[in-house]
Amino acid sequence: MKKLLLTAAAILTTLNMYGQGTTYQGSVAFNTTGVADSMRVKDTSGANLAAGYVAALYWGAAGETDDRNLTQIGGSTAFLTGAAAGTFFGSGRTITYSSPAANGAILSFQVRAWNGTTTDQSTYQSRLDSGTGFVGKGPIVQLKTQDLTNPLETKPNIWQAVGYTGFTVSPVPEPSVIALGVLGAGALLMLRRRK
């Protein structure tokens, strides 16, 4: 019995040592100030977003294409007003990850925007779950992050990612509309089954 317990303890210790893993970091600047109009975020009328809207940055592993696998980095930031409407100036965002095994790796990013403040409806999902307001997502883009161990490397802006474009926020679908759509689809399936 003692041998079994000692063997189990040795295996757990070994797994714990290798399970710790090394972490790496990369950093990006979360701002779009000074970008062209095509890179600005707009409402459904085509006007650039301003006061009352916020944006947040989401990240995932390189090559990620499913935005459900992305995680928000830091808090949201407010949109600027006046001539800078449609843009935001957030702070740098540092991402800690375990793979790929390099500081300053290429990662996936997405900007999401919604109406609210940094404290009211402070996440994209909370605005979406509310069933009211406006939400929108940009494309998922790949960007090489700054290697924080290299003092000569500069921090890239999110808008410098290949494929980054502006996007439009639109009304959140009301839960009742979604429910009616599901109900209608179910009724059509039942009718089709009977025939």
Protein Blocks (a to p, Z undefined) as FASTA:
>chain_A
ZZmmmmmmmmmmmmmmmmnopaddddddddfehiafklpccdfkopacdehiacdddddd
ehiabfklpccehjdddddehjlgoiacddddddddfbdcdehiacdddddddeddfkno
pbfklmmmnopajdddddddddddddfklmkbccddfklpghiacddddddddfklmmmm
mmmmmmmmmmmmmZZ
